[in-house]
């Protein structure tokens, strides 16, 4: 036991000594030239240094780096380096140090914080009152964005890096993004979006002593360049046309003056809510939503056959041929067996037919609200593990962080893919947050939009 203890203490001493040397040298080139790097590798090869864990080399190098930076800050504050003779004639001087434990991504680290006699030194590297480094806060927010609860994060930090943080502390750290969320929700938008997708997903939120299903409304706008941007998130009791009217009004107040095509589901009153804000907008009912609605009362065994017959309606080259295809379906055995499927299409016909006036390239873009559906799929994977949210604000915070995470990951993947294929990455690609996903086949779709709405789209074409 004593031998093991001595070996542990020796390992910690070695790690501390080599960390001090490396921190003092400053740059990696200086570390290599001095031989300190070879010395470190020798310790590692012989197993005389523990890399991670409590008092391991990683912790020691962070400690040495922070303490060196703090001493440098104090020298700048006092106006002289430690040991310089003229310092004795200055009104303020060094006054030892005091211990402080700081939580980092590598675990809890014991620091010696230098101080001055006048008590005017306020370090920026480890501010007064701060018990965490910025990297740990970022880790916690990233874990929260991935769907982990506050309790899950506390347990994860304790078991992996040995840092103990209370649930309240973790909650306060994640709440720091609320100002960013508010700014994002109120940011000015572009004047013109050729296509706007509107949809909602269900999240569970605690309301008093009950957990209720609430609707998280989301709007995605496609710019003239074909880049999709999440315009906003709103959580309310349920999805309704009245609330969607408020969402549209808010988007207009943030600068959206015109929308060519608004894609939405078949919610009653939804088209009127959109047209109340943008009177010239063409409201297109999502075809996929129509197919789902038509299959709602169809037995599982017949769904494939019904969907195959419905395909002849939405792939028809004109409104007349689509109407004939619907009549044929109504007269068929399946149409007679499931009159509710026919009624679904009859009732939505007026809002479905704009889709048939466009060419195949534009049809692919407005065929479905999949721009939101794919995002919702990713968000559901995150919210599924949460059970429920304590409040509406918590739900919005979580969804916003998840969107940042999703879009950031997609941006990096597109950036790497463009580099591998020798293409020039789109301006802004690879940057954080909603740099936005591109729209496949957008150039051809934009050309058809320019032919259909020349006077409205021309002023915004560069």
C-alpha positions as CSV (number, residue, x, y, z in Angstrom):
1,X,0.0,0.0,0.0
2,X,2.8,2.4,1.0
3,X,4.7,1.5,-2.3
4,X,1.7,2.2,-4.4
5,X,1.1,5.5,-2.5
6,X,4.8,6.5,-3.1
7,X,4.5,5.7,-6.8
8,X,1.3,7.8,-7.1
9,X,3.0,10.8,-5.3
10,X,6.1,10.4,-7.6
11,X,3.9,10.3,-10.7
12,X,2.1,13.5,-9.5
13,X,5.5,15.1,-8.8
14,X,6.8,14.2,-12.2
15,X,3.6,15.5,-13.9
16,X,3.8,18.7,-12.0
17,X,7.5,19.3,-12.7
18,X,7.2,18.7,-16.4
19,X,4.0,20.7,-16.7
20,X,5.8,23.7,-15.0
21,X,8.6,23.4,-17.5
22,X,6.3,23.2,-20.5
23,X,4.1,26.1,-19.3
24,X,7.2,28.3,-18.7
25,X,8.6,27.6,-22.3
26,X,5.3,28.9,-23.9
27,X,5.4,27.6,-27.5
28,X,5.5,24.0,-28.8
29,X,8.7,24.7,-30.8
30,X,10.5,25.9,-27.6
31,X,9.3,22.8,-25.8
32,X,10.7,20.5,-28.5
33,X,14.0,22.5,-28.7
34,X,14.5,22.4,-24.9
35,X,14.2,18.6,-24.7
36,X,11.2,18.9,-22.4
37,X,9.0,17.1,-24.9
38,X,11.4,14.1,-25.1
39,X,11.5,14.1,-21.3
40,X,7.7,14.0,-21.2
41,X,7.6,11.1,-23.7
42,X,10.2,9.2,-21.7
43,X,8.0,9.5,-18.5
44,X,5.0,8.3,-20.5
45,X,6.8,5.4,-22.1
46,X,8.1,4.3,-18.7
47,X,4.7,4.7,-17.1
48,X,6.0,7.2,-14.6
49,X,3.3,9.8,-15.5
50,X,-0.4,9.4,-15.4
51,X,-2.0,11.4,-18.3
52,X,-5.6,11.8,-17.1
53,X,-7.5,11.5,-13.9
54,X,-6.9,13.4,-10.6
55,X,-3.5,15.2,-10.6
56,X,-2.6,13.6,-13.9
57,X,-0.5,15.4,-16.5
58,X,-3.5,17.0,-18.3
59,X,-4.7,18.5,-15.0
60,X,-1.2,19.7,-14.2
61,X,-0.6,21.4,-17.5
62,X,-3.9,23.2,-17.2
63,X,-3.0,24.3,-13.7
64,X,0.5,25.4,-14.7
65,X,-0.8,27.3,-17.7
66,X,-3.5,29.1,-15.7
67,X,-1.1,30.0,-12.9
68,X,1.5,31.3,-15.4
69,X,-1.2,33.4,-17.1
70,X,-2.4,34.8,-13.7
71,X,1.1,35.7,-12.8
72,X,1.5,37.5,-16.1
73,X,-1.8,39.4,-15.6
74,X,-0.6,40.5,-12.1
75,X,2.8,41.7,-13.6
76,X,0.8,43.8,-16.1
77,X,-1.4,45.2,-13.4
78,X,1.6,46.1,-11.1
79,X,3.8,47.4,-13.9
80,X,6.8,45.3,-13.2
81,X,8.0,41.7,-13.4
82,X,8.6,39.6,-10.3
83,X,12.1,40.2,-8.9
84,X,12.7,43.6,-10.7
85,X,14.4,46.0,-8.3
86,X,12.4,49.1,-9.2
87,X,9.2,47.4,-8.0
88,X,10.1,48.2,-4.4
89,X,9.5,51.9,-5.1
90,X,6.0,51.5,-6.6
91,X,2.9,52.0,-4.4
92,X,1.5,48.4,-5.0
93,X,3.3,45.1,-4.8
94,X,2.7,41.3,-4.7
95,X,1.2,39.8,-1.6
96,X,1.5,36.0,-2.0
97,X,-1.4,33.9,-3.2
98,X,-4.6,32.2,-2.0
99,X,-5.9,28.7,-2.9
100,X,-8.9,28.2,-5.2
101,X,-10.5,25.1,-6.7
102,X,-11.7,25.6,-10.2
103,X,-13.8,23.1,-12.2
104,X,-12.5,22.4,-15.8
105,X,-13.2,20.0,-18.6
106,X,-10.4,17.8,-17.1
107,X,-11.8,17.9,-13.5
108,X,-11.3,20.0,-10.4
109,X,-8.0,21.8,-10.3
110,X,-6.4,23.4,-7.2
111,X,-4.9,26.8,-8.2
112,X,-2.8,29.4,-6.3
113,X,-4.3,32.8,-7.3
114,X,-1.8,35.6,-6.9
115,X,-2.9,38.8,-5.2
116,X,-1.6,42.4,-4.6
117,X,-1.4,44.4,-1.4
118,X,-3.8,47.1,-2.5
119,X,-6.5,44.4,-3.4
120,X,-7.1,46.0,-6.8
121,X,-6.0,43.0,-9.0
122,X,-9.0,41.5,-10.8
123,X,-7.9,38.6,-12.9
124,X,-9.6,37.9,-16.2
125,X,-8.3,34.4,-16.8
126,X,-10.0,33.1,-13.7
127,X,-12.3,36.0,-12.6
128,X,-13.2,36.6,-9.0
129,X,-16.2,34.6,-7.9
130,X,-15.8,32.2,-10.8
131,X,-15.5,28.5,-10.0
132,X,-15.5,27.2,-13.6
133,X,-13.6,27.7,-16.8
134,X,-15.4,28.5,-20.0
135,X,-14.6,25.1,-21.6
136,X,-16.7,23.4,-18.9
137,X,-19.7,25.6,-19.5
138,X,-19.5,24.9,-23.2
139,X,-19.3,21.1,-22.5
140,X,-22.4,21.3,-20.2
141,X,-24.4,23.3,-22.9
142,X,-23.3,20.8,-25.5
143,X,-24.5,17.8,-23.4
144,X,-27.8,19.6,-22.7
145,X,-28.2,20.2,-26.5
146,X,-27.7,16.5,-27.0
147,X,-30.8,15.7,-25.0
148,X,-29.3,15.0,-21.5
149,X,-31.2,16.2,-18.5
150,X,-29.6,18.3,-15.7
151,X,-29.4,15.2,-13.5
152,X,-27.8,13.2,-16.3
153,X,-25.2,15.9,-16.9
154,X,-24.4,16.1,-13.1
155,X,-23.8,12.4,-13.0
156,X,-21.8,12.4,-16.3
157,X,-19.4,15.1,-15.0
158,X,-18.9,13.4,-11.7
159,X,-18.2,9.9,-13.2
160,X,-16.0,11.1,-16.1
161,X,-14.0,14.1,-15.0
162,X,-14.6,14.0,-11.2
163,X,-16.3,17.4,-11.1
164,X,-19.3,17.8,-8.8
165,X,-21.8,20.5,-9.7
166,X,-25.3,21.0,-8.2
167,X,-28.4,20.7,-10.4
168,X,-29.1,24.4,-9.8
169,X,-25.6,25.4,-11.1
170,X,-26.0,23.3,-14.2
171,X,-29.4,24.8,-14.8
172,X,-28.0,28.3,-14.4
173,X,-25.2,27.5,-16.9
174,X,-27.8,26.4,-19.5
175,X,-29.9,29.4,-18.8
176,X,-27.1,31.7,-19.9
177,X,-28.1,31.0,-23.5
178,X,-31.6,32.4,-22.9
179,X,-30.4,35.9,-23.9
180,X,-29.1,34.5,-27.1
181,X,-32.4,32.7,-27.8
182,X,-34.3,35.9,-27.2
183,X,-32.0,37.9,-29.5
184,X,-32.3,35.1,-32.1
185,X,-36.1,35.1,-31.9
186,X,-36.2,38.9,-32.4
187,X,-33.5,39.2,-35.0
188,X,-34.4,41.1,-38.3
189,X,-35.2,38.9,-41.2
190,X,-34.9,39.3,-44.9
191,X,-37.6,41.1,-46.8
192,X,-38.3,38.3,-49.2
193,X,-38.5,34.5,-49.0
194,X,-39.5,32.6,-52.1
195,X,-40.7,29.6,-50.1
196,X,-41.8,29.4,-46.4
197,X,-42.4,26.1,-44.6
198,X,-44.6,26.1,-41.5
199,X,-45.2,23.1,-39.3
200,X,-45.2,22.0,-35.6
201,X,-44.1,19.1,-33.5
202,X,-45.4,18.0,-30.1
203,X,-43.4,18.3,-26.9
204,X,-44.3,17.4,-23.4
205,X,-44.2,20.3,-20.9
206,X,-45.1,20.3,-17.2
207,X,-48.0,22.6,-16.4
208,X,-48.6,22.7,-12.6
209,X,-49.0,19.1,-11.4
210,X,-49.7,17.7,-14.9
211,X,-47.6,17.0,-18.0
212,X,-49.3,18.3,-21.1
213,X,-48.7,17.9,-24.8
214,X,-47.8,21.3,-26.4
215,X,-47.1,22.4,-29.9
216,X,-43.6,23.7,-30.8
217,X,-44.3,25.8,-33.9
218,X,-41.4,26.3,-36.4
219,X,-40.9,28.4,-39.5
220,X,-38.2,27.8,-42.1
221,X,-37.6,30.3,-44.9
222,X,-35.7,29.6,-48.2
223,X,-33.7,32.6,-49.4
224,X,-33.2,33.6,-53.0
225,X,-29.8,31.8,-52.8
226,X,-31.7,28.6,-51.8
227,X,-30.4,28.5,-48.2
228,X,-32.9,27.3,-45.6
229,X,-33.0,29.2,-42.3
230,X,-35.0,28.5,-39.2
231,X,-36.8,31.8,-38.6
232,X,-38.3,31.2,-35.2
233,X,-39.6,28.8,-32.5
234,X,-42.8,29.2,-30.5
235,X,-44.4,26.9,-27.9
236,X,-48.1,27.1,-27.2
237,X,-51.0,24.9,-25.9
238,X,-51.9,23.5,-29.2
239,X,-51.5,24.0,-32.9
240,X,-54.2,26.3,-34.2
241,X,-54.8,28.8,-37.1
242,X,-55.2,31.6,-34.6
243,X,-51.7,31.2,-33.2
244,X,-50.2,30.7,-36.7
245,X,-51.7,34.1,-37.6
246,X,-49.8,35.6,-34.7
247,X,-46.6,33.8,-35.9
248,X,-47.0,35.2,-39.5
249,X,-47.7,38.7,-38.1
250,X,-44.5,38.5,-36.0
251,X,-42.5,37.4,-39.0
252,X,-43.9,40.4,-41.0
253,X,-43.0,42.7,-38.1
254,X,-39.4,41.4,-38.2
255,X,-39.1,42.4,-41.8
256,X,-40.7,39.7,-44.1
257,X,-42.6,41.7,-46.7
258,X,-43.3,39.0,-49.3
259,X,-43.6,35.2,-49.6
260,X,-44.2,33.5,-52.9
261,X,-45.3,30.0,-51.7
262,X,-46.1,29.0,-48.2
263,X,-46.1,25.2,-47.6
264,X,-48.2,24.0,-44.6
265,X,-50.3,21.1,-43.5
266,X,-54.1,20.9,-43.9
267,X,-55.0,22.6,-40.6
268,X,-58.4,24.3,-40.9
269,X,-58.0,28.1,-41.2
270,X,-54.2,27.9,-41.8
271,X,-54.3,29.2,-45.4
272,X,-56.5,32.2,-44.3
273,X,-54.0,32.9,-41.4
274,X,-51.1,33.1,-43.9
275,X,-53.1,35.2,-46.5
276,X,-54.1,37.7,-43.8
277,X,-50.4,38.7,-43.5
278,X,-49.2,38.1,-47.1
279,X,-52.2,38.5,-49.3
280,X,-50.4,37.5,-52.5
281,X,-48.8,34.4,-51.1
282,X,-49.7,31.1,-52.8
283,X,-50.6,28.6,-50.0
284,X,-49.7,25.0,-50.8
285,X,-51.0,22.1,-48.8
286,X,-48.2,19.6,-48.1
287,X,-48.8,16.6,-50.4
288,X,-47.3,14.2,-47.9
289,X,-49.7,15.4,-45.2
290,X,-52.6,14.8,-47.7
291,X,-51.4,11.3,-48.3
292,X,-51.2,10.6,-44.6
293,X,-54.6,12.1,-44.0
294,X,-56.1,10.0,-46.8
295,X,-54.6,6.8,-45.3
296,X,-55.8,7.5,-41.8
297,X,-58.8,5.3,-42.1
298,X,-57.4,2.8,-44.6
299,X,-56.5,-0.6,-43.3
300,X,-52.8,-1.4,-43.2
301,X,-53.0,-4.1,-45.9
302,X,-54.6,-1.6,-48.4
303,X,-52.4,1.4,-47.7
304,X,-49.7,0.6,-50.3
305,X,-52.4,0.1,-53.0
306,X,-54.2,3.3,-52.0
307,X,-51.0,5.3,-52.0
308,X,-50.1,3.9,-55.4
309,X,-53.4,5.2,-56.9
310,X,-53.1,8.5,-55.2
311,X,-49.7,9.0,-56.8
312,X,-51.4,9.3,-60.2
313,X,-53.1,12.5,-58.8
314,X,-50.1,14.4,-57.5
315,X,-47.8,13.4,-60.4
316,X,-50.4,14.4,-63.0
317,X,-49.1,16.9,-65.6
318,X,-52.1,19.3,-65.3
319,X,-55.1,20.1,-63.1
320,X,-57.5,18.5,-65.5
321,X,-55.6,15.2,-65.6
322,X,-55.3,15.3,-61.8
323,X,-59.1,15.8,-61.5
324,X,-59.6,12.8,-63.8
325,X,-57.2,10.7,-61.8
326,X,-59.2,11.5,-58.6
327,X,-62.5,10.6,-60.3
328,X,-60.9,7.3,-61.4
329,X,-59.8,6.6,-57.9
330,X,-63.3,7.4,-56.5
331,X,-64.8,5.0,-59.0
332,X,-62.4,2.3,-58.2
333,X,-62.9,-0.5,-55.7
334,X,-60.6,1.1,-53.2
335,X,-62.3,4.5,-53.7
336,X,-65.7,2.9,-53.0
337,X,-64.2,1.0,-50.0
338,X,-62.6,4.2,-48.5
339,X,-64.8,7.2,-49.4
340,X,-63.1,9.2,-46.6
341,X,-59.8,9.1,-48.6
342,X,-61.6,10.6,-51.6
343,X,-63.2,13.2,-49.3
344,X,-59.8,14.3,-47.9
345,X,-58.6,15.2,-51.4
346,X,-61.8,16.8,-52.5
347,X,-61.8,19.0,-49.4
348,X,-58.2,20.1,-49.9
349,X,-58.4,20.4,-53.7
350,X,-58.3,24.2,-53.9
351,X,-55.1,24.3,-51.8
352,X,-53.5,21.3,-53.5
353,X,-53.9,22.4,-57.2
354,X,-51.3,25.3,-57.1
355,X,-48.7,22.5,-56.9
356,X,-49.8,21.2,-60.4
357,X,-49.1,24.5,-62.1
358,X,-45.4,24.2,-61.7
359,X,-42.7,22.1,-63.4
360,X,-41.1,19.0,-61.9
361,X,-38.1,20.9,-60.4
362,X,-40.2,23.3,-58.3
363,X,-42.7,20.5,-57.4
364,X,-39.9,18.6,-55.7
365,X,-39.2,21.6,-53.5
366,X,-42.8,22.3,-52.5
367,X,-44.1,18.7,-52.6
368,X,-43.7,18.4,-48.8
369,X,-42.7,20.3,-45.7
370,X,-39.8,17.8,-45.4
371,X,-37.5,20.8,-44.8
372,X,-39.2,21.0,-41.4
373,X,-40.0,17.2,-41.2
374,X,-36.3,16.3,-41.4
375,X,-35.5,18.9,-38.7
376,X,-38.3,17.6,-36.6
377,X,-37.0,14.1,-36.9
378,X,-33.7,15.2,-35.5
379,X,-35.3,17.2,-32.8
380,X,-37.5,14.2,-31.7
381,X,-34.4,12.1,-31.2
382,X,-33.2,14.7,-28.8
383,X,-36.5,15.4,-27.0
384,X,-37.4,11.7,-26.7
385,X,-34.9,11.0,-23.9
386,X,-36.1,14.1,-22.0
387,X,-39.5,12.8,-21.0
388,X,-40.9,16.3,-20.4
389,X,-39.7,19.9,-19.9
390,X,-40.3,21.9,-16.7
391,X,-41.5,25.0,-18.7
392,X,-42.1,26.5,-22.1
393,X,-38.9,28.4,-21.9
394,X,-36.9,25.2,-21.1
395,X,-38.5,23.6,-24.2
396,X,-37.5,26.5,-26.5
397,X,-34.0,26.6,-25.0
398,X,-33.5,22.9,-25.6
399,X,-34.9,23.0,-29.1
400,X,-32.8,26.1,-30.0
401,X,-29.6,24.4,-28.8
402,X,-30.5,21.3,-30.6
403,X,-31.1,23.3,-33.9
404,X,-27.7,24.9,-33.4
405,X,-26.1,21.5,-32.9
406,X,-27.9,20.0,-35.9
407,X,-27.1,22.8,-38.3
408,X,-23.5,23.2,-37.0
409,X,-22.9,19.4,-37.6
410,X,-24.5,19.6,-41.1
411,X,-22.4,22.7,-42.0
412,X,-19.2,21.0,-41.0
413,X,-20.1,17.9,-43.0
414,X,-21.0,20.0,-46.1
415,X,-17.7,21.9,-45.7
416,X,-15.6,18.8,-45.5
417,X,-17.5,17.2,-48.5
418,X,-16.9,20.3,-50.6
419,X,-13.2,20.3,-49.7
420,X,-12.9,16.6,-50.6
421,X,-14.5,17.1,-53.9
422,X,-12.4,20.1,-54.7
423,X,-15.4,22.5,-54.7
424,X,-15.3,26.0,-53.2
425,X,-17.4,25.9,-50.0
426,X,-20.3,28.3,-50.0
427,X,-19.6,31.6,-48.3
428,X,-20.1,31.2,-44.6
429,X,-20.0,27.5,-44.8
430,X,-18.3,25.8,-41.8
431,X,-19.3,28.6,-39.5
432,X,-21.3,28.0,-36.3
433,X,-25.1,27.9,-36.3
434,X,-27.6,28.2,-38.9
435,X,-25.5,28.9,-41.8
436,X,-28.4,26.9,-43.3
437,X,-28.8,23.8,-45.4
438,X,-28.9,24.2,-49.2
439,X,-31.9,23.2,-51.3
440,X,-31.4,20.5,-53.9
441,X,-32.2,21.5,-57.4
442,X,-32.7,25.1,-56.4
443,X,-31.4,26.8,-59.5
444,X,-34.0,25.1,-61.7
445,X,-36.7,25.7,-59.2
446,X,-35.7,29.4,-59.0
447,X,-35.9,29.7,-62.7
448,X,-39.5,28.4,-62.7
449,X,-40.4,30.8,-59.9
450,X,-38.9,33.7,-61.9
451,X,-41.1,32.8,-64.8
452,X,-44.2,32.4,-62.6
453,X,-43.7,35.6,-60.5
454,X,-41.3,37.8,-62.6
455,X,-42.3,41.2,-61.1
456,X,-42.1,40.0,-57.5
457,X,-38.8,38.0,-57.6
458,X,-36.8,40.3,-60.0
459,X,-36.0,43.0,-57.5
460,X,-34.3,40.5,-55.2
461,X,-32.2,38.6,-57.8
462,X,-28.6,39.6,-57.7
